[in-house]
């Protein structure tokens, strides 16, 4: 016998469960199908566990530097088992919270793998969900009025780099390490690669980063990328850009080696293990898309601005549709999709107003266009940039590297982009996000009185610097 729902969500990650909660609040009868654990990649294999490890790395680094603050300590030691226990405790606490939210919203959770069926005895249109239950019982059949695909993504690898979980890992396996290696090669200098490089270096691991493109963090503003390279080198991290990895790795005597072509020369790099961090692939296989008219191009599901697929009652959000691949983006896409299917007339998301964050040391946060993108877009620019070394609170914190950079249209004074690298900028970026949503100008940001002493003063000074009116620089 089939169960009927207003909405069935495939995938219980951040985007999926947030969408389910919003649908529940709108009075819809909702079910979620999740093959593993509620919370998905973000909670169990991404955002939360990696940030827990980054926080432990930060505390370890700061403890080693405590004498700079007049605090004498014995030589600190790292108990990585406890680091992992703390990480898991945080994950478990949040996991329980998500499960309670499902109960509070009276959302049915089916633990198993869901596939979309074509027209059948259950429904004249595609969309019935067959759930292969984890408990081995007979498949559950769910008949929804609407379906939301939120199946997320998984780490990519490279041909020839076989993931064995010990010598060659993705971030999934690296999060489960019970002891730290003495050395590691990280293939990929994007967001995940740089976060891991920063973390492991702060833990005392010898780190080498191999990046295929000419610079690390290639999607960030060029000034940010250059500053991050400088700070990575200060940590003792070897960063090799324009490194074309030869698609093979060799394991021998407890080590792994890999060859890379750098400036026409083939160089061999060796370490205890390797982390492959070259992006993520959408989970579109084996979920029944072939039973529908849904279009998949370049490995991702195609939708309209309200996340409808070619099957108007089937929506898709998050990593599975490509785009920014951020948890907060998936959440808002899910809310928009649910409100659209419930005829709430939501606004479509303006992705220029979405902030992105990198939780390395130093942190990076940005919103809008980079300087290069703005120039390529034909804008006549004016740019304000202000360093943290001129901010009193940064001196108090002992973290003075980095800057805030604001890019504006010289003709209209509109904000085009805001880029930050430095202490706690992942918290500070929300002011920039609000400024973008409200279509504020640099002058309006500068007119907002920033309390002293705070790190946020750098935003006000950078806003004044757009017109050359900064006070302390």
MONORWO-V553119 format. One record per residue. N is the residue number from 0. SS is DSSP state (~ for helix, > for strand, _ for the rest). PSI is psi in whole degrees, 0 to 359 (999 if undefined). D_FIRST is the distance of its C-alpha to the first C-alpha in Angstrom with 2 decimals. Layout:
{{N;SS;PSI;D_FIRST} {N;SS;PSI;D_FIRST}}
This chain:
{{0;_;136;0.00} {1;_;146;3.81} {2;>;136;6.78} {3;>;140;9.79} {4;>;157;13.29} {5;>;326;16.82} {6;>;133;17.64} {7;>;127;16.39} {8;>;124;19.44} {9;>;104;19.84} {10;_;122;22.53} {11;_;31;23.67} {12;>;191;27.38} {13;~;311;29.87} {14;~;316;28.91} {15;~;313;25.15} {16;~;330;25.32} {17;~;317;28.11} {18;~;319;26.18} {19;~;319;23.20} {20;~;316;25.74} {21;~;318;27.38} {22;~;319;24.18} {23;~;318;23.43} {24;~;337;27.00} {25;_;0;26.53} {26;_;13;23.82} {27;_;150;20.82} {28;_;120;17.44} {29;>;144;17.49} {30;>;148;15.88} {31;>;137;17.97} {32;>;120;17.26} {33;>;124;20.38} {34;_;338;21.21} {35;_;260;24.20} {36;_;141;25.55} {37;_;138;25.31} {38;>;336;28.50} {39;~;204;28.52} {40;~;314;31.77} {41;~;313;33.91} {42;~;322;33.36} {43;~;333;33.20} {44;~;17;35.14} {45;_;250;37.11} {46;~;303;38.55} {47;~;306;38.56} {48;~;322;39.55} {49;~;324;42.14} {50;~;329;43.70} {51;~;317;43.89} {52;~;320;45.83} {53;~;322;47.96} {54;~;318;48.87} {55;~;320;50.01} {56;~;321;52.04} {57;~;314;53.59} {58;~;319;54.58} {59;~;314;56.08} {60;~;315;58.08} {61;~;325;59.28} {62;~;320;60.32} {63;~;334;62.42} {64;_;8;64.02} {65;~;328;64.58} {66;~;335;68.33} {67;~;339;68.58} {68;~;10;67.68} {69;_;17;70.21} {70;_;113;67.74} {71;_;126;68.93} {72;_;159;66.27} {73;_;170;66.39} {74;_;119;64.92} {75;_;146;61.13} {76;_;149;58.86} {77;_;125;55.27} {78;_;93;52.71} {79;~;335;49.87} {80;~;316;47.69} {81;~;326;47.89} {82;~;314;47.27} {83;~;324;43.96} {84;~;318;43.13} {85;~;316;43.82} {86;~;312;41.64} {87;~;326;38.69} {88;~;319;39.26} {89;~;314;39.04} {90;~;315;35.83} {91;~;319;34.28} {92;~;314;35.44} {93;~;325;33.93} {94;~;316;30.67} {95;~;323;30.39} {96;~;318;31.26} {97;~;317;28.45} {98;~;320;25.90} {99;~;324;27.43} {100;~;324;27.22} {101;~;318;23.44} {102;~;317;23.32} {103;~;322;25.89} {104;_;3;24.00} {105;_;44;20.71} {106;_;124;19.22} {107;>;130;16.15} {108;>;122;17.23} {109;>;116;15.17} {110;>;106;17.75} {111;>;184;17.41} {112;>;122;18.20} {113;>;141;16.39} {114;>;144;16.89} {115;>;128;16.78} {116;_;156;15.44} {117;_;187;17.38} {118;_;136;16.51} {119;_;190;13.63} {120;_;341;11.35} {121;_;329;9.45} {122;_;141;12.95} {123;_;349;16.51} {124;_;160;17.91} {125;_;148;17.72} {126;_;343;16.09} {127;_;138;12.41} {128;>;124;12.65} {129;>;123;11.66} {130;>;116;12.80} {131;>;101;14.70} {132;>;142;14.95} {133;_;335;18.53} {134;_;2;17.91} {135;_;359;17.00} {136;_;172;13.58} {137;_;143;10.84} {138;_;138;10.25} {139;>;141;8.20} {140;>;120;7.13} {141;>;129;9.04} {142;>;101;10.18} {143;>;155;13.70} {144;>;325;16.65} {145;>;151;18.87} {146;>;140;19.02} {147;>;116;21.95} {148;>;118;23.08} {149;_;53;25.22} {150;_;356;25.31} {151;_;211;29.04} {152;>;172;31.58} {153;>;158;33.28} {154;>;139;37.00} {155;_;159;38.84} {156;_;189;41.35} {157;_;147;44.23} {158;_;132;44.75} {159;_;346;46.68} {160;_;85;45.78} {161;_;125;43.26} {162;_;115;41.49} {163;_;355;42.08} {164;_;353;41.55} {165;_;301;45.08} {166;_;323;47.70} {167;>;119;45.70} {168;>;159;43.07} {169;_;181;41.07} {170;~;331;40.74} {171;~;310;37.54} {172;~;324;39.61} {173;~;326;42.69} {174;_;341;40.97} {175;_;4;40.51} {176;_;135;44.17} {177;_;347;45.69} {178;_;151;49.23} {179;_;143;50.94} {180;_;164;52.70} {181;_;331;56.35} {182;>;154;55.73} {183;>;145;52.95} {184;>;128;52.72} {185;>;118;50.30} {186;>;106;49.48} {187;_;121;48.84} {188;_;34;50.65} {189;_;202;47.97} {190;~;306;46.37} {191;~;318;44.61} {192;~;318;47.58} {193;~;322;50.09} {194;~;314;48.16} {195;~;321;48.04} {196;~;314;51.67} {197;~;311;52.79} {198;~;308;50.86} {199;~;324;52.01} {200;~;319;55.58} {201;~;333;55.67} {202;_;350;54.50} {203;_;11;57.47} {204;_;143;55.85} {205;>;115;57.90} {206;>;135;55.82} {207;>;129;56.23} {208;>;126;54.22} {209;>;115;54.12} {210;_;128;53.19} {211;_;321;53.08} {212;_;169;54.18} {213;_;346;57.67} {214;_;154;56.53} {215;_;164;53.97} {216;_;57;51.50} {217;_;342;51.96} {218;_;352;49.75} {219;_;169;51.89} {220;_;145;55.23} {221;~;321;58.04} {222;~;322;59.99} {223;~;315;57.03} {224;~;317;56.59} {225;~;319;60.30} {226;~;320;60.34} {227;~;319;57.37} {228;~;316;59.16} {229;~;315;62.24} {230;~;326;60.34} {231;~;319;58.52} {232;~;325;61.92} {233;~;330;63.30} {234;_;354;60.64} {235;_;12;61.91} {236;_;130;58.95} {237;>;117;59.94} {238;>;122;58.36} {239;>;109;58.75} {240;_;167;57.87} {241;_;41;57.79} {242;>;110;56.64} {243;>;107;54.88} {244;>;129;53.14} {245;>;131;53.65} {246;>;63;50.27} {247;>;150;50.96} {248;>;150;51.34} {249;>;127;53.25} {250;>;131;52.70} {251;>;134;55.70} {252;_;49;56.97} {253;_;13;54.43} {254;>;169;54.79} {255;>;142;53.32} {256;>;153;55.39} {257;>;146;54.65} {258;>;145;56.86} {259;>;140;57.08} {260;>;118;59.30} {261;>;115;61.21} {262;_;44;63.94} {263;_;359;64.39} {264;>;138;64.66} {265;>;122;62.17} {266;>;140;61.87} {267;>;131;60.14} {268;>;138;58.48} {269;>;146;57.71} {270;>;174;55.83} {271;_;327;53.91} {272;>;177;50.58} {273;>;139;49.09} {274;>;120;46.51} {275;>;117;45.07} {276;_;79;44.33} {277;_;30;44.08} {278;_;185;41.15} {279;>;150;37.37} {280;>;138;34.95} {281;>;141;31.80} {282;_;86;28.49} {283;_;354;27.31} {284;_;144;26.73} {285;_;22;23.50} {286;_;10;21.27} {287;_;15;20.49} {288;~;332;23.32} {289;~;344;24.29} {290;~;6;21.22} {291;_;179;22.69} {292;_;13;26.13} {293;_;135;26.82} {294;_;136;30.42} {295;>;119;31.58} {296;>;136;35.35} {297;_;34;37.34} {298;_;5;34.26} {299;>;152;32.82} {300;>;137;30.38} {301;_;134;32.29} {302;_;170;31.68} {303;_;181;33.68} {304;_;349;35.43} {305;_;13;32.34} {306;_;20;30.17} {307;>;138;28.32} {308;_;187;27.81} {309;_;337;28.33} {310;_;107;24.74} {311;_;338;25.56} {312;_;1;22.21} {313;>;122;22.31} {314;>;164;24.97} {315;>;142;26.62} {316;_;167;29.07} {317;~;207;31.29} {318;~;333;32.60} {319;~;345;30.17} {320;~;10;32.19} {321;_;215;35.54} {322;_;217;38.12} {323;_;343;39.52} {324;_;55;36.90} {325;_;145;37.52} {326;~;316;35.18} {327;~;333;36.62} {328;~;313;36.23} {329;~;320;32.52} {330;~;312;32.09} {331;~;326;33.93} {332;~;319;32.19} {333;~;317;28.84} {334;~;316;30.21} {335;~;315;31.65} {336;~;314;28.46} {337;~;316;26.42} {338;~;326;29.26} {339;~;315;29.51} {340;~;339;25.88} {341;_;13;26.41} {342;_;41;29.69} {343;_;358;31.95} {344;_;56;34.52} {345;_;161;35.13} {346;_;145;38.11} {347;_;156;37.59} {348;_;133;38.75} {349;_;105;42.37} {350;~;345;42.41} {351;~;346;46.19} {352;~;13;45.53} {353;_;122;43.38} {354;_;149;45.31} {355;>;150;44.93} {356;>;147;46.17} {357;>;126;47.40} {358;_;31;47.84} {359;_;182;50.65} {360;_;112;54.12} {361;_;161;55.35} {362;>;158;52.30} {363;>;139;51.66} {364;>;145;50.07} {365;>;160;50.22} {366;>;141;49.07} {367;>;203;49.95} {368;_;145;52.25} {369;_;168;54.44} {370;~;319;58.11} {371;~;315;57.78} {372;~;320;54.81} {373;~;319;56.71} {374;~;318;59.79} {375;~;335;57.82} {376;_;1;56.34} {377;_;10;59.90} {378;_;145;60.30} {379;_;117;63.75} {380;>;155;63.12} {381;>;137;64.60} {382;>;134;63.48} {383;>;136;64.01} {384;>;133;63.71} {385;>;131;64.53} {386;>;148;64.69} {387;~;338;63.46} {388;~;346;66.80} {389;~;10;68.35} {390;_;123;65.89} {391;~;318;67.15} {392;~;327;63.75} {393;~;322;63.10} {394;~;318;66.43} {395;~;318;65.53} {396;~;336;62.25} {397;_;21;64.13} {398;_;94;61.87} {399;_;2;63.87} {400;_;148;62.55} {401;_;187;60.75} {402;>;170;60.85} {403;>;134;59.17} {404;>;128;59.48} {405;>;129;58.90} {406;>;128;58.96} {407;>;158;59.75} {408;>;119;60.64} {409;_;328;64.40} {410;_;317;64.31} {411;_;346;61.65} {412;_;11;61.55} {413;>;145;57.73} {414;>;132;56.06} {415;>;324;54.79} {416;>;149;53.91} {417;>;129;54.42} {418;>;133;54.60} {419;>;142;55.26} {420;>;125;55.96} {421;>;194;57.14} {422;_;129;56.38} {423;_;26;53.24} {424;~;338;52.77} {425;~;339;48.97} {426;~;325;49.34} {427;~;338;52.07} {428;~;340;50.17} {429;~;328;48.31} {430;~;319;51.60} {431;~;322;51.81} {432;~;317;48.25} {433;~;321;49.06} {434;~;321;52.26} {435;~;317;50.41} {436;~;320;47.90} {437;_;2;50.83} {438;_;43;52.85} {439;_;160;55.66} {440;>;164;58.88} {441;~;323;60.71} {442;~;319;63.25} {443;~;323;60.61} {444;~;317;59.31} {445;~;327;62.92} {446;~;338;63.55} {447;_;120;60.76} {448;_;118;62.74} {449;_;125;61.42} {450;_;152;62.45} {451;_;136;64.91} {452;_;128;64.54} {453;_;158;61.04} {454;_;331;59.60} {455;_;345;58.33} {456;~;333;61.98} {457;~;328;61.63} {458;~;314;59.33} {459;~;318;61.93} {460;~;320;64.74} {461;~;323;62.89} {462;~;318;62.28} {463;~;325;66.01} {464;~;339;66.85} {465;_;324;65.23} {466;_;17;68.40} {467;_;22;70.67} {468;_;14;70.79} {469;_;148;69.46} {470;_;315;71.55} {471;_;18;71.38} {472;_;999;71.35}}
